[in-house]
Amino acid sequence: MSTLVRFGWSSLVVFAVLVSGCSKADTAPAAARITVTPSRTSVGLGAPIEITYRFDVLPGAAIGADYRVFVHVANADRQPLWNDDHDPPVPTSQWKPGQTVEYSRLAFVPRAAMPGEAAIEVGLYRGNDRLSLEGPDPSSRKSLAREYRAATLQIQPETANVRLILKSGWHPEESDPAIPTSTWAWTKKTAVLSFANPRADSLFYLQYDTRPDLFAGHPQQIAVSLDGKPLATFAADSDTPTVQRIPISVASLGPAEMVELKVETDQTFVPASLPQGSRDSRELGIRVYHAFLETPITQK
């Protein structure tokens, strides 16, 4: 039986709210000015979004340690939707006054999120310590929490998305009990998706990981094809979620009402055959967290 793709990909981590004297202003000198620019301000459930982070290091700033960037996306009721904590590409201990550190990261909106306005709140932390920053929302400086509302998003329903159907070669959806919105599905040797022909140039997103330790020196080779026509090949060699962006031209979609996209893996493994003694006898290819077809409609 066909199954609608509904596994989510953004890890939802419940973040701690610092309890402090919120009525007091943060008088510590700011180390940097933070600017956050999403690739679009309106995005549908399950859709990818590119977010650009820019830190302008302020005069006199001296950051003597390496801090991580925390990113909390929360709805109007302050309920967390997802987060994306990460290390900046240039360690903060190397930041110099007048320097600009700018980079972009891809995120996927969880399908479990509620439509409506959401705020992107950003800061720098190291253990329990947070740096004072300068953000676009002046009200952020009134709180010692040092969590800066840097941008807003409008989360739209999923109705505009192209519906991808799991036709064959997929194992049942799984999830992490601690993070129920983080879900995935393992492929078999060959996994097939089908969808209604969008009749437009499109971009296929595939977020996945695998067990590269089982294929040392000979990583799995993945071939993606559309109705038998090759689209892309790549090596699956990472145990952390990786994103492939695969263009699909309107010509390759052809005239059919429904089209099939195939993901083939040249090597698979069976957990039960490994020394760890697992009882899992499934044949596994790659673990897919997110599959999404972006078209002119879903880009709006």
Stockholm file with secondary structure:
# STOCKHOLM 1.0

chainA/1-300         MSTLVRFGWSSLVVFAVLVSGCSKADTAPAAARITVTPSRTSVGLGAPIEITYRFDVLPGAAIGADYRVFVHVANADRQPLWNDDHDPPVPTSQWKPGQTVEYSRLAFVPRAAMPGEAAIEVGLYRGNDRLSLEGPDPSSRKSLAREYRAATLQIQPETANVRLILKSGWHPEESDPAIPTSTWAWTKKTAVLSFANPRADSLFYLQYDTRPDLFAGHPQQIAVSLDGKPLATFAADSDTPTVQRIPISVASLGPAEMVELKVETDQTFVPASLPQGSRDSRELGIRVYHAFLETPITQK
#=GR chainA/1-300 SS CCEECCCCCSCCCCCCCCCSCTTSCCCSCCSEEEEEEESCSEEETTCEEEEEEEEEECTTCCCCSCCEEEEEEEETTCCEEEECCBCCSSCGGGCCTTCEEEEEEEEECCTTSCSEEEEEEEEEEETTEECCCBCSCGGGGGCTTCCEEEEEEEEECGGGSCCCEEEEEECCCEEETTEEEEEEEEEEEEEEEEEECCCSCEEEEEEEECCGGGGTTSCEEEEEEETTEEEEEEEECCSSCEEEEEEECHHHHCSCSEEEEEEEESCCBCGGGSTTCCCCCCCBCCEEEEEEEECTTTTC
#=GC SS_cons         CCEECCCCCSCCCCCCCCCSCTTSCCCSCCSEEEEEEESCSEEETTCEEEEEEEEEECTTCCCCSCCEEEEEEEETTCCEEEECCBCCSSCGGGCCTTCEEEEEEEEECCTTSCSEEEEEEEEEEETTEECCCBCSCGGGGGCTTCCEEEEEEEEECGGGSCCCEEEEEECCCEEETTEEEEEEEEEEEEEEEEEECCCSCEEEEEEEECCGGGGTTSCEEEEEEETTEEEEEEEECCSSCEEEEEEECHHHHCSCSEEEEEEEESCCBCGGGSTTCCCCCCCBCCEEEEEEEECTTTTC
//
